[in-house]
Structures are given as structure tokens and as C-alpha cells.
């Protein structure tokens, strides 16, 4: 942030305002993805909570429900939005942990922690989409 000096007080204040507006937008986005992720978890649990009569209960019955219901475009769309919100919320939250606890001492450390958190969030997203695609196509999870 540029320091205020003779002839530049507005510039320094403007730079701080830009940073605070950016931080506020990220907090809003984190809250939005958190709400979407929570709604998605509720939707998912509603689907798999009671898979059927007693003889069909168990892990295989839950998989059966997902294989059957994820063949519908609306359910696939809800799951794509849901797992995307979960992955972004996780990655962004993880990127803020070092800053929250004062572990980032330099701009390079901030960039490094954000890149690592972003890569982990992207990996989670890719893995969740792979599992979702297998369910949507009626394939087994383990090839």
C-alpha cells in the first residue's frame, strides 16, 4: 500500500479502499459458497438418508440411490454446482488459514500458501467431479 505523503493522501487511501473492497468481495463469495455447500450437503443427505426397506439398507443401497438419481439432468446439475461450491469454499478457506494465524510473513509466503490451497481445492474439485461422472454414467467407482 503506498504511503500517504505530500500531494498523495488520496492515492494511499484509494489503494487501501481497493484492498478492503476486494477482501469484502472474497468474504461475500466465501459466505455464498458456504451457504451453497450447506444446502448441497442437506440435499445429498436427503437423497441417501433412507435408501429403502430394511433388506436393501446399507452402503450398496446408498450407491444404488445415487446411481439411479444422478442419471437425471437436474440432479447432476445440482451436484455439479454443489461439489464446485464445496471445493471452492474449502480451497479459499484453506488459503486464509496462514494469514489468520499470522504464519505468512512475506508476500512470497502469501502467494505460496494461496497457490498450494488453490491446487488442493482444484484437486478436490476434480476428484469430486470424477466420482460424480461415474455415478451419472452408472459406472462403478473403482474401475
DRENROFI-947232 format. One record per atom (N, C-alpha, C): residue number from 0; atom name; x, y, z. Coordinates in steps of 0.1 Angstrom, whole numbers, plus 2048, in hexadecimal, padded with zeros to 3 digits. Layout:
<rs>
+-----+----+-----+-----+-----+
:   k :  a :   X :   Y :   Z :
+-----+----+-----+-----+-----+
: NUM : CA :   X :   Y :   Z :
...
+-----+----+-----+-----+-----+
</rs>
This chain:
<rs>
+-----+----+-----+-----+-----+
:   k :  a :   X :   Y :   Z :
+-----+----+-----+-----+-----+
:   0 :  N : 809 : 7F4 : 800 :
:   0 : CA : 800 : 800 : 800 :
:   0 :  C : 809 : 80C : 800 :
:   1 :  N : 807 : 815 : 7F6 :
:   1 : CA : 80F : 821 : 7F6 :
:   1 :  C : 80D : 82A : 802 :
:   2 :  N : 818 : 830 : 808 :
:   2 : CA : 816 : 838 : 813 :
:   2 :  C : 811 : 846 : 80F :
:   3 :  N : 809 : 84C : 818 :
:   3 : CA : 804 : 859 : 816 :
:   3 :  C : 810 : 863 : 818 :
:   4 :  N : 811 : 86C : 80F :
:   4 : CA : 81B : 876 : 811 :
:   4 :  C : 817 : 883 : 80B :
:   5 :  N : 81F : 88D : 80A :
:   5 : CA : 81B : 89A : 804 :
:   5 :  C : 816 : 898 : 7F6 :
:   6 :  N : 80A : 89C : 7F4 :
:   6 : CA : 804 : 89C : 7E6 :
:   6 :  C : 7FE : 88E : 7E3 :
:   7 :  N : 7FF : 884 : 7EC :
:   7 : CA : 7FA : 877 : 7E8 :
:   7 :  C : 7F1 : 870 : 7F3 :
:   8 :  N : 7EA : 878 : 7FB :
:   8 : CA : 7E1 : 871 : 805 :
:   8 :  C : 7D6 : 869 : 7FF :
:   9 :  N : 7D0 : 86E : 7F4 :
:   9 : CA : 7C5 : 867 : 7EE :
:   9 :  C : 7C9 : 85A : 7E8 :
:  10 :  N : 7D5 : 85A : 7E2 :
:  10 : CA : 7DA : 84D : 7DC :
:  10 :  C : 7DB : 842 : 7E6 :
:  11 :  N : 7E1 : 845 : 7F1 :
:  11 : CA : 7E3 : 83B : 7FC :
:  11 :  C : 7D6 : 836 : 801 :
:  12 :  N : 7CD : 83F : 803 :
:  12 : CA : 7C0 : 83B : 809 :
:  12 :  C : 7B8 : 833 : 7FE :
:  13 :  N : 7B9 : 837 : 7F1 :
:  13 : CA : 7B3 : 82F : 7E7 :
:  13 :  C : 7B8 : 821 : 7E6 :
:  14 :  N : 7C5 : 81F : 7E8 :
:  14 : CA : 7CB : 812 : 7E7 :
:  14 :  C : 7C6 : 809 : 7F2 :
:  15 :  N : 7C5 : 80F : 7FE :
:  15 : CA : 7BF : 807 : 809 :
:  15 :  C : 7B1 : 804 : 807 :
:  16 :  N : 7A9 : 80D : 801 :
:  16 : CA : 79B : 80B : 7FE :
:  16 :  C : 799 : 7FF : 7F4 :
:  17 :  N : 7A2 : 7FF : 7EA :
:  17 : CA : 7A2 : 7F4 : 7E0 :
:  17 :  C : 7A4 : 7E7 : 7E7 :
:  18 :  N : 7AE : 7E6 : 7F0 :
:  18 : CA : 7B1 : 7DA : 7F7 :
:  18 :  C : 7A5 : 7D5 : 800 :
:  19 :  N : 7A0 : 7DF : 807 :
:  19 : CA : 795 : 7DB : 810 :
:  19 :  C : 788 : 7D7 : 808 :
:  20 :  N : 786 : 7DD : 7FC :
:  20 : CA : 77B : 7D9 : 7F4 :
:  20 :  C : 77D : 7CB : 7EE :
:  21 :  N : 789 : 7C8 : 7EA :
:  21 : CA : 78C : 7BB : 7E5 :
:  21 :  C : 78B : 7B1 : 7F0 :
:  22 :  N : 790 : 7B4 : 7FC :
:  22 : CA : 78E : 7AB : 808 :
:  22 :  C : 77F : 7A8 : 80B :
:  23 :  N : 777 : 7B3 : 80A :
:  23 : CA : 769 : 7B2 : 80D :
:  23 :  C : 762 : 7A9 : 803 :
:  24 :  N : 766 : 7AB : 7F6 :
:  24 : CA : 760 : 7A2 : 7EC :
:  24 :  C : 764 : 793 : 7EE :
:  25 :  N : 770 : 791 : 7F2 :
:  25 : CA : 774 : 783 : 7F4 :
:  25 :  C : 76D : 77D : 800 :
:  26 :  N : 76B : 785 : 80B :
:  26 : CA : 763 : 781 : 816 :
:  26 :  C : 755 : 77E : 812 :
:  27 :  N : 74F : 786 : 80A :
:  27 : CA : 741 : 784 : 805 :
:  27 :  C : 741 : 777 : 7FC :
:  28 :  N : 74B : 775 : 7F4 :
:  28 : CA : 74B : 769 : 7EC :
:  28 :  C : 74D : 75C : 7F4 :
:  29 :  N : 755 : 75D : 7FF :
:  29 : CA : 757 : 752 : 808 :
:  29 :  C : 74A : 74F : 80F :
:  30 :  N : 743 : 759 : 813 :
:  30 : CA : 736 : 757 : 81A :
:  30 :  C : 72C : 751 : 810 :
:  31 :  N : 72C : 755 : 804 :
:  31 : CA : 723 : 750 : 7FA :
:  31 :  C : 726 : 741 : 7F7 :
:  32 :  N : 733 : 73E : 7F5 :
:  32 : CA : 736 : 730 : 7F2 :
:  32 :  C : 734 : 727 : 7FF :
:  33 :  N : 735 : 72D : 80A :
:  33 : CA : 732 : 725 : 817 :
:  33 :  C : 723 : 722 : 818 :
:  34 :  N : 71B : 72C : 814 :
:  34 : CA : 70C : 72A : 814 :
:  34 :  C : 709 : 71F : 80A :
:  35 :  N : 70E : 720 : 7FE :
:  35 : CA : 70C : 716 : 7F3 :
:  35 :  C : 710 : 709 : 7F7 :
:  36 :  N : 71C : 708 : 7FD :
:  36 : CA : 722 : 6FB : 802 :
:  36 :  C : 719 : 6F5 : 80D :
:  37 :  N : 714 : 6FD : 816 :
:  37 : CA : 70B : 6F8 : 820 :
:  37 :  C : 6FE : 6F3 : 81A :
:  38 :  N : 6F8 : 6FB : 811 :
:  38 : CA : 6EC : 6F6 : 80A :
:  38 :  C : 6EE : 6E9 : 803 :
:  39 :  N : 6FA : 6E8 : 7FC :
:  39 : CA : 6FD : 6DC : 7F5 :
:  39 :  C : 6FE : 6D0 : 7FE :
:  40 :  N : 705 : 6D2 : 809 :
:  40 : CA : 706 : 6C7 : 813 :
:  40 :  C : 6F8 : 6C2 : 818 :
:  41 :  N : 6EF : 6CC : 81B :
:  41 : CA : 6E2 : 6C9 : 81F :
:  41 :  C : 6DA : 6C1 : 814 :
:  42 :  N : 6DC : 6C5 : 807 :
:  42 : CA : 6D6 : 6BF : 7FC :
:  42 :  C : 6DB : 6B0 : 7FA :
:  43 :  N : 6E8 : 6AF : 7FB :
:  43 : CA : 6EE : 6A2 : 7FA :
:  43 :  C : 6EA : 698 : 805 :
:  44 :  N : 6E9 : 69D : 811 :
:  44 : CA : 6E5 : 695 : 81D :
:  44 :  C : 6D6 : 691 : 81B :
:  45 :  N : 6CE : 69A : 816 :
:  45 : CA : 6C0 : 697 : 814 :
:  45 :  C : 6BF : 68B : 80A :
:  46 :  N : 6C7 : 68B : 800 :
:  46 : CA : 6C7 : 680 : 7F6 :
:  46 :  C : 6CB : 673 : 7FC :
:  47 :  N : 6D5 : 673 : 804 :
:  47 : CA : 6DB : 666 : 808 :
:  47 :  C : 6D7 : 662 : 816 :
:  48 :  N : 6D0 : 66A : 81D :
:  48 : CA : 6CD : 667 : 82B :
:  48 :  C : 6C6 : 659 : 82D :
:  49 :  N : 6BB : 657 : 826 :
:  49 : CA : 6B3 : 64B : 827 :
:  49 :  C : 6B2 : 644 : 819 :
:  50 :  N : 6BC : 63C : 816 :
:  50 : CA : 6BC : 637 : 808 :
:  50 :  C : 6B1 : 62C : 805 :
:  51 :  N : 6AA : 627 : 80E :
:  51 : CA : 69F : 61E : 80B :
:  51 :  C : 69C : 615 : 817 :
:  52 :  N : 694 : 60A : 814 :
:  52 : CA : 690 : 601 : 81F :
:  52 :  C : 69C : 5FA : 825 :
:  53 :  N : 69A : 5F4 : 831 :
:  53 : CA : 6A5 : 5EF : 839 :
:  53 :  C : 6AF : 5E6 : 831 :
:  54 :  N : 6AA : 5DC : 829 :
:  54 : CA : 6B4 : 5D3 : 823 :
:  54 :  C : 6BD : 5DA : 819 :
:  55 :  N : 6B9 : 5E6 : 814 :
:  55 : CA : 6C1 : 5EC : 80A :
:  55 :  C : 6CA : 5F7 : 810 :
:  56 :  N : 6C9 : 5F9 : 81D :
:  56 : CA : 6D1 : 604 : 824 :
:  56 :  C : 6E0 : 600 : 824 :
:  57 :  N : 6E8 : 60A : 824 :
:  57 : CA : 6F7 : 608 : 825 :
:  57 :  C : 6FE : 610 : 81A :
:  58 :  N : 70B : 60F : 81A :
:  58 : CA : 713 : 617 : 810 :
:  58 :  C : 70F : 615 : 802 :
:  59 :  N : 70C : 608 : 7FE :
:  59 : CA : 708 : 605 : 7F0 :
:  59 :  C : 6FB : 60C : 7ED :
:  60 :  N : 6F2 : 60C : 7F6 :
:  60 : CA : 6E5 : 613 : 7F3 :
:  60 :  C : 6E7 : 622 : 7F1 :
:  61 :  N : 6F0 : 628 : 7F9 :
:  61 : CA : 6F2 : 636 : 7F7 :
:  61 :  C : 6F8 : 639 : 7E9 :
:  62 :  N : 702 : 630 : 7E5 :
:  62 : CA : 708 : 631 : 7D8 :
:  62 :  C : 6FD : 62F : 7CD :
:  63 :  N : 6F4 : 626 : 7CF :
:  63 : CA : 6E9 : 624 : 7C6 :
:  63 :  C : 6E0 : 630 : 7C4 :
:  64 :  N : 6DD : 637 : 7CF :
:  64 : CA : 6D5 : 644 : 7CE :
:  64 :  C : 6DD : 64E : 7C6 :
:  65 :  N : 6EA : 650 : 7C9 :
:  65 : CA : 6F2 : 659 : 7C1 :
:  65 :  C : 6F3 : 656 : 7B2 :
:  66 :  N : 6F5 : 649 : 7AF :
:  66 : CA : 6F6 : 645 : 7A1 :
:  66 :  C : 6E9 : 648 : 79A :
:  67 :  N : 6DD : 645 : 7A1 :
:  67 : CA : 6D0 : 647 : 79B :
:  67 :  C : 6CD : 656 : 799 :
:  68 :  N : 6CF : 65E : 7A4 :
:  68 : CA : 6CB : 66C : 7A3 :
:  68 :  C : 6D5 : 675 : 79C :
:  69 :  N : 6E1 : 672 : 79B :
:  69 : CA : 6EB : 67A : 794 :
:  69 :  C : 6EA : 678 : 785 :
:  70 :  N : 6E1 : 670 : 781 :
:  70 : CA : 6DF : 66E : 772 :
:  70 :  C : 6D6 : 679 : 76D :
:  71 :  N : 6D0 : 681 : 776 :
:  71 : CA : 6C7 : 68C : 772 :
:  71 :  C : 6CF : 699 : 771 :
:  72 :  N : 6CC : 6A0 : 766 :
:  72 : CA : 6D4 : 6AD : 764 :
:  72 :  C : 6D3 : 6B7 : 76F :
:  73 :  N : 6C7 : 6B9 : 775 :
:  73 : CA : 6C5 : 6C2 : 780 :
:  73 :  C : 6CE : 6BE : 78C :
:  74 :  N : 6CE : 6B2 : 790 :
:  74 : CA : 6D6 : 6AD : 79B :
:  74 :  C : 6E5 : 6AF : 798 :
:  75 :  N : 6E9 : 6AC : 78C :
:  75 : CA : 6F7 : 6AD : 788 :
:  75 :  C : 6FB : 6BC : 789 :
:  76 :  N : 6F3 : 6C5 : 784 :
:  76 : CA : 6F5 : 6D3 : 785 :
:  76 :  C : 6F7 : 6D8 : 794 :
:  77 :  N : 6EE : 6D3 : 79C :
:  77 : CA : 6EE : 6D7 : 7AB :
:  77 :  C : 6FC : 6D2 : 7B1 :
:  78 :  N : 6FF : 6C6 : 7AD :
:  78 : CA : 70C : 6C0 : 7B2 :
:  78 :  C : 718 : 6C8 : 7AD :
:  79 :  N : 718 : 6CC : 7A0 :
:  79 : CA : 724 : 6D3 : 79B :
:  79 :  C : 725 : 6E0 : 7A2 :
:  80 :  N : 71A : 6E8 : 7A4 :
:  80 : CA : 71B : 6F4 : 7AB :
:  80 :  C : 71F : 6F2 : 7BA :
:  81 :  N : 719 : 6E7 : 7C0 :
:  81 : CA : 71C : 6E5 : 7CE :
:  81 :  C : 72B : 6E1 : 7D0 :
:  82 :  N : 730 : 6D8 : 7C8 :
:  82 : CA : 73E : 6D4 : 7CA :
:  82 :  C : 748 : 6DF : 7C6 :
:  83 :  N : 744 : 6E8 : 7BD :
:  83 : CA : 74C : 6F3 : 7B9 :
:  83 :  C : 74C : 6FD : 7C5 :
:  84 :  N : 741 : 6FF : 7CB :
:  84 : CA : 741 : 708 : 7D7 :
:  84 :  C : 749 : 702 : 7E3 :
:  85 :  N : 748 : 6F5 : 7E5 :
:  85 : CA : 750 : 6EF : 7F0 :
:  85 :  C : 75F : 6F1 : 7ED :
:  86 :  N : 763 : 6EE : 7E1 :
:  86 : CA : 771 : 6EF : 7DE :
:  86 :  C : 776 : 6FD : 7DF :
:  87 :  N : 76F : 707 : 7D9 :
:  87 : CA : 773 : 715 : 7DA :
:  87 :  C : 774 : 719 : 7E9 :
:  88 :  N : 769 : 716 : 7F0 :
:  88 : CA : 769 : 71A : 7FE :
:  88 :  C : 774 : 714 : 806 :
:  89 :  N : 778 : 708 : 803 :
:  89 : CA : 783 : 701 : 80A :
:  89 :  C : 790 : 708 : 806 :
:  90 :  N : 792 : 70A : 7F9 :
:  90 : CA : 79F : 710 : 7F5 :
:  90 :  C : 7A1 : 71E : 7FA :
:  91 :  N : 796 : 726 : 7F9 :
:  91 : CA : 797 : 734 : 7FD :
:  91 :  C : 799 : 734 : 80D :
:  92 :  N : 792 : 72C : 814 :
:  92 : CA : 793 : 72C : 822 :
:  92 :  C : 7A1 : 728 : 826 :
:  93 :  N : 7A7 : 71D : 81F :
:  93 : CA : 7B4 : 719 : 822 :
:  93 :  C : 7BF : 724 : 81F :
:  94 :  N : 7BC : 72C : 815 :
:  94 : CA : 7C6 : 736 : 811 :
:  94 :  C : 7C6 : 741 : 81C :
:  95 :  N : 7BC : 742 : 824 :
:  95 : CA : 7BB : 74D : 82E :
:  95 :  C : 7C1 : 748 : 83B :
:  96 :  N : 7C3 : 73B : 83D :
:  96 : CA : 7C8 : 736 : 84A :
:  96 :  C : 7D6 : 73D : 84E :
:  97 :  N : 7E0 : 73C : 845 :
:  97 : CA : 7ED : 742 : 849 :
:  97 :  C : 7EC : 751 : 84D :
:  98 :  N : 7E4 : 758 : 845 :
:  98 : CA : 7E2 : 767 : 848 :
:  98 :  C : 7DB : 769 : 855 :
:  99 :  N : 7D1 : 761 : 858 :
:  99 : CA : 7C9 : 762 : 865 :
:  99 :  C : 7D2 : 760 : 871 :
: 100 :  N : 7DB : 756 : 870 :
: 100 : CA : 7E4 : 753 : 87B :
: 100 :  C : 7F1 : 75A : 87A :
: 101 :  N : 7F3 : 763 : 871 :
: 101 : CA : 7FF : 76B : 870 :
: 101 :  C : 80B : 763 : 86C :
: 102 :  N : 80A : 759 : 864 :
: 102 : CA : 815 : 751 : 85F :
: 102 :  C : 81B : 756 : 853 :
: 103 :  N : 814 : 75E : 84B :
: 103 : CA : 81A : 764 : 83F :
: 103 :  C : 822 : 771 : 843 :
: 104 :  N : 82F : 770 : 841 :
: 104 : CA : 837 : 77C : 845 :
: 104 :  C : 83B : 784 : 839 :
: 105 :  N : 839 : 780 : 82D :
: 105 : CA : 83D : 787 : 821 :
: 105 :  C : 833 : 786 : 816 :
: 106 :  N : 834 : 78E : 80C :
: 106 : CA : 82B : 78D : 800 :
: 106 :  C : 82D : 77F : 7F9 :
: 107 :  N : 839 : 77B : 7F9 :
: 107 : CA : 83C : 76E : 7F3 :
: 107 :  C : 836 : 762 : 7FB :
: 108 :  N : 835 : 763 : 808 :
: 108 : CA : 82F : 759 : 810 :
: 108 :  C : 820 : 759 : 80D :
: 109 :  N : 81A : 765 : 80C :
: 109 : CA : 80C : 766 : 809 :
: 109 :  C : 809 : 760 : 7FC :
: 110 :  N : 811 : 763 : 7F2 :
: 110 : CA : 80E : 75D : 7E5 :
: 110 :  C : 810 : 74E : 7E5 :
: 111 :  N : 81A : 749 : 7EC :
: 111 : CA : 81C : 73B : 7EC :
: 111 :  C : 811 : 733 : 7F3 :
: 112 :  N : 80C : 739 : 7FE :
: 112 : CA : 801 : 732 : 805 :
: 112 :  C : 7F4 : 733 : 7FD :
: 113 :  N : 7F2 : 73D : 7F6 :
: 113 : CA : 7E6 : 73E : 7EE :
: 113 :  C : 7E7 : 735 : 7E2 :
: 114 :  N : 7F3 : 733 : 7DC :
: 114 : CA : 7F4 : 72A : 7D1 :
: 114 :  C : 7F2 : 71B : 7D6 :
: 115 :  N : 7F8 : 718 : 7E1 :
: 115 : CA : 7F6 : 70A : 7E6 :
: 115 :  C : 7E7 : 708 : 7EA :
: 116 :  N : 7E1 : 711 : 7F0 :
: 116 : CA : 7D3 : 710 : 7F4 :
: 116 :  C : 7CA : 70F : 7E7 :
: 117 :  N : 7CD : 717 : 7DD :
: 117 : CA : 7C6 : 716 : 7D0 :
: 117 :  C : 7C8 : 709 : 7C9 :
: 118 :  N : 7D4 : 704 : 7CA :
: 118 : CA : 7D7 : 6F7 : 7C3 :
: 118 :  C : 7CF : 6EC : 7CB :
: 119 :  N : 7CF : 6EC : 7D8 :
: 119 : CA : 7C7 : 6E2 : 7DF :
: 119 :  C : 7B8 : 6E3 : 7DD :
: 120 :  N : 7B3 : 6EF : 7DC :
: 120 : CA : 7A5 : 6F1 : 7D9 :
: 120 :  C : 7A2 : 6EC : 7CB :
: 121 :  N : 7AB : 6EF : 7C2 :
: 121 : CA : 7A8 : 6EA : 7B4 :
: 121 :  C : 7A9 : 6DB : 7B4 :
: 122 :  N : 7B2 : 6D5 : 7BB :
: 122 : CA : 7B3 : 6C6 : 7BB :
: 122 :  C : 7A7 : 6C0 : 7C1 :
: 123 :  N : 7A2 : 6C6 : 7CC :
: 123 : CA : 795 : 6C1 : 7D2 :
: 123 :  C : 78A : 6C2 : 7C8 :
: 124 :  N : 789 : 6CE : 7C1 :
: 124 : CA : 77E : 6D0 : 7B7 :
: 124 :  C : 77F : 6C5 : 7AC :
: 125 :  N : 78B : 6C3 : 7A7 :
: 125 : CA : 78D : 6B9 : 79C :
: 125 :  C : 789 : 6AB : 7A1 :
: 126 :  N : 78D : 6A7 : 7AD :
: 126 : CA : 78A : 69A : 7B3 :
: 126 :  C : 77B : 699 : 7B4 :
: 127 :  N : 774 : 6A3 : 7BA :
: 127 : CA : 766 : 6A2 : 7BC :
: 127 :  C : 75E : 6A1 : 7AE :
: 128 :  N : 763 : 6A9 : 7A4 :
: 128 : CA : 75C : 6A8 : 797 :
: 128 :  C : 75E : 69A : 791 :
: 129 :  N : 76A : 694 : 793 :
: 129 : CA : 76C : 687 : 78E :
: 129 :  C : 763 : 67D : 794 :
: 130 :  N : 761 : 67D : 7A1 :
: 130 : CA : 758 : 674 : 7A8 :
: 130 :  C : 749 : 677 : 7A3 :
: 131 :  N : 746 : 684 : 7A2 :
: 131 : CA : 739 : 687 : 79D :
: 131 :  C : 736 : 682 : 78F :
: 132 :  N : 740 : 683 : 786 :
: 132 : CA : 73F : 67E : 778 :
: 132 :  C : 73D : 66F : 778 :
: 133 :  N : 743 : 668 : 781 :
: 133 : CA : 742 : 65A : 781 :
: 133 :  C : 734 : 656 : 786 :
: 134 :  N : 72E : 65D : 790 :
: 134 : CA : 721 : 65A : 794 :
: 134 :  C : 717 : 65E : 789 :
: 135 :  N : 719 : 669 : 783 :
: 135 : CA : 710 : 66E : 778 :
: 135 :  C : 70F : 664 : 76D :
: 136 :  N : 71B : 65E : 76A :
: 136 : CA : 71B : 655 : 75E :
: 136 :  C : 718 : 646 : 762 :
: 137 :  N : 715 : 644 : 76F :
: 137 : CA : 712 : 637 : 774 :
: 137 :  C : 71E : 62D : 775 :
: 138 :  N : 72A : 633 : 776 :
: 138 : CA : 736 : 62B : 777 :
: 138 :  C : 739 : 629 : 786 :
: 139 :  N : 742 : 61E : 788 :
: 139 : CA : 747 : 61C : 795 :
: 139 :  C : 751 : 627 : 799 :
: 140 :  N : 752 : 629 : 7A6 :
: 140 : CA : 75C : 634 : 7AA :
: 140 :  C : 76A : 62F : 7A8 :
: 141 :  N : 76D : 623 : 7AA :
: 141 : CA : 77A : 61D : 7A8 :
: 141 :  C : 77A : 616 : 79B :
: 142 :  N : 782 : 61A : 791 :
: 142 : CA : 781 : 614 : 784 :
: 142 :  C : 787 : 606 : 784 :
+-----+----+-----+-----+-----+
</rs>
